[in-house]
Amino acid sequence: MLVVIIILYVIGISLIVLSIFGSKTEGLTTRHTLYTFGSAIIVIAIFMSIGYVIQYLTSVLYSM
């Protein structure tokens, strides 16, 4: 699960970086789409991270 979250962060960040430093021949729509997809993937990864932390903390609490 942790590997999936890390992969999502890497994909999201790389899409945002590509939209910022991408080719100058790309249209504004393409860059905006890359930025939107990157942001959406990072938001999904953040929610998955929060769920993972809650699951981990719950298991630690019950093991006490």
C-alpha positions as CSV (number, residue, x, y, z in Angstrom):
1,M,0.0,0.0,0.0
2,L,2.8,2.4,0.9
3,V,4.5,1.7,-2.5
4,V,1.3,2.6,-4.3
5,I,1.0,5.9,-2.4
6,I,4.7,6.7,-3.2
7,I,4.2,5.9,-6.9
8,L,1.1,8.1,-7.0
9,Y,3.0,11.0,-5.4
10,V,5.8,10.6,-8.0
11,I,3.4,10.4,-10.9
12,G,1.5,13.5,-9.7
13,I,4.6,15.6,-9.0
14,S,6.2,14.6,-12.4
15,L,3.0,15.6,-14.2
16,I,3.0,19.0,-12.5
17,V,6.7,19.5,-13.2
18,L,6.1,18.5,-16.8
19,S,3.3,21.0,-17.1
20,I,5.5,23.8,-15.7
21,F,8.8,23.0,-17.4
22,G,7.3,21.3,-20.5
23,S,8.0,22.0,-24.1
24,K,7.1,25.6,-25.2
25,T,5.4,24.1,-28.3
26,E,2.7,22.6,-26.1
27,G,-0.5,24.5,-26.1
28,L,-1.9,26.1,-22.9
29,T,-4.7,23.5,-22.8
30,T,-2.2,20.6,-22.7
31,R,-0.2,22.2,-19.9
32,H,-3.4,22.9,-18.0
33,T,-4.5,19.3,-18.4
34,L,-1.2,18.0,-17.2
35,Y,-1.4,20.2,-14.2
36,T,-5.0,19.2,-13.4
37,F,-4.2,15.5,-13.7
38,G,-1.1,15.9,-11.5
39,S,-3.1,17.8,-8.9
40,A,-5.9,15.2,-8.9
41,I,-3.4,12.3,-8.5
42,I,-1.7,14.1,-5.6
43,V,-5.1,14.7,-3.9
44,I,-5.9,11.0,-4.2
45,A,-2.5,10.1,-2.8
46,I,-3.1,12.5,0.1
47,F,-6.4,10.9,1.0
48,M,-4.9,7.4,0.7
49,S,-2.1,8.5,3.0
50,I,-4.6,9.8,5.6
51,G,-6.5,6.5,5.4
52,Y,-3.2,4.6,5.8
53,V,-2.2,6.6,8.8
54,I,-5.6,6.2,10.4
55,Q,-5.5,2.4,9.8
56,Y,-1.9,2.2,11.3
57,L,-2.8,4.3,14.3
58,T,-6.0,2.2,14.9
59,S,-4.0,-1.0,14.8
60,V,-1.4,0.4,17.2
61,L,-4.2,1.6,19.6
62,Y,-5.8,-1.8,19.6
63,S,-2.5,-3.6,20.3
64,M,-2.0,-1.7,23.5
